[in-house]
Amino acid sequence: MKFNHAGVIGAGAWGTALAQVAARAGLQVTLQARESEVVASIAAERENTMFLPGVKLEDAVTAAPGLDALAGCDLILAVPPAQHLRSALTALKPHLKAGVPVVLCSKGVEQGTLKLMSDVAAEVLPDAPIAVLSGPSFAGEVARGLPTAVTLACEDEALGRRIGEAIAIPTFRPYWAADVIGAEAGAAVKNVLAIACGISEGKGLGRSAHAALITRGFAELTRLAVALGGKAETLAGLCGLGDLVLTCSSPQSRNMSVGLALGGGQTLAQALAGKVSVAEGVASAPAVRALARSLGVETPICEAVAAILAGEVDVDSAILGLLSRPLKAEA
């Protein structure tokens, strides 16, 4: 069965970029946007001037304010902020046709429940087939048609490959994987680690420190994912190492930009002021810390980031704490 009509929940930069990809792949696309300004600008100017300015959208992309507009879709891409996924899927449920796959494109751990996004989706939509899209991808680059490769994780291989083929274009290549948990865990933790790398950059700690943070952060990410039931080899791919390297290496990353501001001496409120897009790592950091503690997994870098964001410790003290940890075997 071929997919024909994709519905995208959330018209932020990433949701809009994915709508553009789906349209270029030949699908009719309905992009659900909460902001009336976004709906109006797409209708009048073929552009999401609020979240993705400068990108002309394909004619196959239409915007609508309500989730009822997705009732006729045969494929859903869910791209709300991670902490709003539960409410978004709950609102979608009355309009979702039986058997329609839901692809989770939000990255994070839900506060309070400490659940991954697939767990949230399974609770809200127990009968919907679930897949996860994750990997090194900046929305602006994807929307402009620059080459990108991502992981499309789905336990049902046949369905996963069908979804991948439906949204694939020469410049957007989804690689199938079965390990949904590994794909999600990597995506959630890398946002927290990107804040740490931004802080290091903002403090001028140098490229050696930056490389060490990525490497030791990758070890934390892998330990946590494996403890959750994911596979280490999944984390060595696009949704783990690939996404981590990209997010931790460019100020284009919303999470790294927050860290840069914190490392430069700004408060968290100042670092977030004026941002229209969500830095998922800020909300996920306390949940990642709590989840790691509940599983008995050591994540000192994520612990330090969560402590800084919570105002429990200042940046310099957190750095000193990391540098004062006992020496031990690397593996």
C-alpha positions in Angstrom: 0.0 0.0 0.0 1.4 3.4 -1.0 1.2 6.4 1.2 -0.4 9.5 -0.4 -1.2 12.1 2.3 1.1 13.0 5.2 0.1 15.0 8.1 2.7 16.9 10.1 2.0 17.9 13.7 3.9 21.0 14.6 5.0 23.7 12.2 8.3 24.7 13.9 11.5 24.7 11.8 11.9 20.9 11.8 8.2 20.1 11.2 8.2 22.5 8.3 11.4 21.0 6.9 9.9 17.5 7.0 6.7 18.7 5.4 8.9 20.1 2.5 10.7 16.7 2.2 7.5 14.8 2.1 6.1 17.1 -0.5 9.2 16.7 -2.7 8.8 12.9 -2.3 5.4 13.2 -4.0 3.1 13.3 -1.0 0.2 15.7 -0.4 1.1 17.3 3.0 -1.1 19.0 5.6 1.1 20.9 8.1 -0.7 21.6 11.4 0.3 24.9 13.0 -0.9 26.3 16.3 0.2 29.8 15.3 -2.3 31.6 13.1 0.6 33.7 11.7 2.2 30.6 10.4 -1.0 29.4 8.7 -1.4 32.8 7.1 2.2 33.2 5.9 2.2 29.8 4.3 -1.1 30.5 2.6 -0.1 34.0 1.4 3.6 33.7 0.8 4.4 30.0 0.6 6.8 30.5 3.5 6.9 29.9 7.3 8.3 33.3 8.1 8.2 32.7 11.8 10.2 29.5 12.1 11.8 28.8 8.7 12.2 32.1 6.8 13.7 32.2 3.4 12.5 28.8 2.3 9.7 28.6 -0.3 7.5 25.7 0.4 6.2 23.2 -2.2 2.7 23.7 -3.5 1.7 20.3 -2.1 2.2 21.7 1.5 -0.9 23.3 3.0 -1.2 24.6 6.6 -4.1 24.2 9.0 -4.6 25.2 12.6 -6.4 22.1 13.9 -5.6 18.5 14.2 -9.0 17.6 12.6 -7.4 18.6 9.3 -5.2 15.5 9.5 -8.2 13.1 9.6 -7.7 12.0 6.0 -4.0 11.4 6.3 -2.5 7.9 5.9 0.9 8.8 7.5 1.6 11.1 10.5 4.9 12.8 11.3 4.7 14.0 14.9 7.0 17.0 15.5 5.8 18.9 18.6 8.2 19.7 21.4 8.9 16.6 23.4 7.2 17.8 26.5 4.0 18.5 24.5 3.9 15.2 22.6 1.4 13.5 25.0 -1.1 16.4 24.7 -0.6 16.6 20.9 -1.2 12.9 20.4 -4.2 12.9 22.8 -5.8 15.7 20.7 -5.0 13.8 17.5 -6.5 10.5 18.7 -10.2 11.2 17.7 -9.1 12.1 14.2 -6.6 9.3 13.5 -7.7 6.5 11.2 -7.1 2.9 12.3 -3.8 1.6 11.3 -2.2 4.9 10.3 1.5 4.9 11.2 2.8 7.7 13.5 6.5 8.7 13.0 7.9 10.3 16.1 10.3 13.1 15.2 10.6 14.8 18.6 13.6 14.2 20.8 13.5 14.0 24.5 12.5 12.3 27.8 9.2 13.3 29.2 9.5 15.1 32.6 7.7 13.4 35.5 7.1 10.0 33.8 10.7 9.7 32.5 9.4 8.0 29.5 10.8 8.0 26.0 8.6 9.3 23.2 7.6 5.9 21.9 6.4 4.9 25.4 4.3 8.1 25.5 2.9 7.2 22.1 2.1 3.6 23.0 0.1 4.8 26.0 -1.9 7.4 24.1 -2.2 5.5 20.8 -1.9 1.9 21.7 -3.2 0.6 18.3 -1.1 2.9 16.1 2.1 1.5 14.4 5.0 3.6 15.7 8.3 4.6 14.1 11.1 7.0 15.1 13.0 9.4 12.8 16.3 10.6 14.2 19.7 11.6 12.9 22.1 14.5 12.1 19.8 17.0 10.5 19.5 20.8 10.7 16.1 22.0 9.5 17.3 24.8 7.3 19.7 22.5 5.4 17.1 19.8 5.0 14.5 22.3 3.7 17.0 23.8 1.2 17.7 20.3 -0.2 21.2 19.8 1.2 22.3 16.1 1.5 21.1 14.5 4.8 21.0 10.9 6.1 18.9 9.8 9.1 17.7 6.7 10.9 14.1 5.5 10.5 13.6 3.1 13.4 10.6 0.7 13.3 10.3 -2.8 14.8 8.2 -3.8 11.8 10.8 -3.9 9.0 8.3 -4.0 6.2 6.5 -0.9 7.5 9.7 0.9 8.3 11.0 0.4 4.8 7.7 1.5 3.3 7.8 4.7 5.4 11.4 5.4 4.4 10.7 4.9 0.7 7.7 7.2 1.0 9.7 10.2 2.3 13.0 9.5 0.7 14.4 11.9 -1.9 18.0 12.0 -3.3 19.0 14.5 -0.7 17.1 12.9 2.3 18.1 9.3 2.9 16.4 7.4 5.7 18.2 4.2 6.8 16.0 1.6 8.4 16.8 0.2 11.9 14.8 -2.1 14.2 16.1 -0.6 17.5 13.5 2.1 18.4 14.8 2.5 22.0 18.4 3.0 20.9 17.4 5.6 18.3 15.3 7.5 20.8 17.8 7.4 23.7 20.6 8.7 21.5 18.4 11.6 20.3 17.3 12.6 23.8 20.7 12.6 25.5 22.6 14.3 22.7 20.7 17.5 23.2 21.9 17.7 26.8 25.4 17.0 25.8 25.2 19.7 23.2 24.6 22.2 26.0 27.8 21.0 27.7 29.8 21.5 24.5 28.3 24.9 24.1 29.4 25.8 27.6 32.9 24.6 26.9 33.0 26.7 23.7 31.7 29.7 25.5 34.3 29.4 28.2 37.0 29.1 25.6 38.2 25.7 26.9 39.6 24.7 23.5 39.1 22.0 20.9 40.7 19.3 23.0 38.1 19.8 25.7 35.4 19.8 23.0 36.6 16.5 21.6 36.8 15.0 25.1 33.2 16.1 25.9 31.9 14.5 22.7 33.7 11.3 23.3 32.9 10.9 27.0 29.4 12.1 26.3 29.0 9.4 23.7 30.0 6.9 26.4 27.3 8.3 28.7 24.7 8.2 25.9 25.5 4.6 25.0 25.5 3.4 28.7 22.0 4.9 29.2 20.6 3.6 25.9 21.8 0.0 26.7 20.4 0.2 30.2 17.0 1.1 28.6 17.2 -1.9 26.3 18.8 -0.3 23.2 21.8 -1.7 21.3 25.3 -0.2 21.4 25.6 -0.7 17.6 22.6 1.5 17.0 24.2 4.3 18.9 27.3 4.1 16.7 25.2 5.1 13.7 23.4 8.2 12.5 20.9 8.5 15.4 23.6 8.3 18.0 27.2 9.3 17.1 26.1 11.1 13.9 23.5 13.3 15.6 25.8 13.9 18.6 28.7 15.2 16.4 26.4 17.6 14.5 24.5 18.9 17.4 27.7 19.4 19.5 29.7 21.1 16.7 27.7 24.0 15.4 26.1 27.2 16.9 23.2 26.4 14.5 22.3 23.8 17.1 19.7 25.4 19.4 21.0 23.4 22.3 24.6 24.3 21.7 23.7 28.0 21.3 22.1 27.9 24.8 25.4 26.4 26.2 27.4 29.1 24.4 25.4 31.8 26.1 25.8 30.1 29.5 29.5 29.6 29.0 29.7 33.3 28.1 28.3 34.4 31.4 24.6 34.7 30.6 21.8 33.4 32.9 19.5 30.7 31.6 16.7 33.2 31.2 19.0 35.5 29.1 20.1 32.5 27.0 16.5 31.6 26.2 15.2 35.1 25.7 13.9 35.9 22.2 14.2 32.3 20.9 11.1 31.2 18.9 12.3 27.6 18.7 12.6 25.1 21.5 16.0 23.9 22.8 14.9 20.4 23.8 17.9 19.7 26.0 16.9 22.3 28.5 13.6 20.4 29.3 15.2 17.0 28.9 18.2 17.5 31.1 16.4 17.0 34.5 14.5 14.1 33.1 17.7 12.5 31.7 19.4 12.9 35.0 16.5 11.4 36.9 16.3 8.5 34.5 20.0 7.7 34.7 19.9 7.8 38.5 16.9 5.5 38.5 18.8 3.0 36.3 22.0 3.3 38.2 23.9 4.7 35.2 26.7 7.1 35.6 26.3 10.2 33.4 28.5 12.9 35.0 28.3 15.3 32.0 24.5 15.2 31.9 24.4 15.5 35.7 26.6 18.7 35.5 24.4 20.2 32.8 21.2 19.5 34.7 22.7 21.0 37.9 23.7 24.2 36.0 20.3 24.6 34.4 18.6 24.1 37.8 20.8 26.7 39.4 22.3 24.2 41.8 25.9 24.9 40.8 27.6 27.6 38.7 29.4 26.8 35.4 32.9 27.1 36.9 32.1 24.8 39.8 30.5 22.2 37.5 33.6 22.2 35.2 35.9 21.8 38.3 33.8 19.0 39.5 34.2 17.1 36.2 37.9 17.7 36.1 38.3 16.5 39.7 36.6 13.1 39.1 38.8 10.1 40.0 40.9 8.7 37.1 39.8 5.2 35.9 39.8 2.9 32.9 38.3 4.5 29.8 36.1 1.5 28.9 
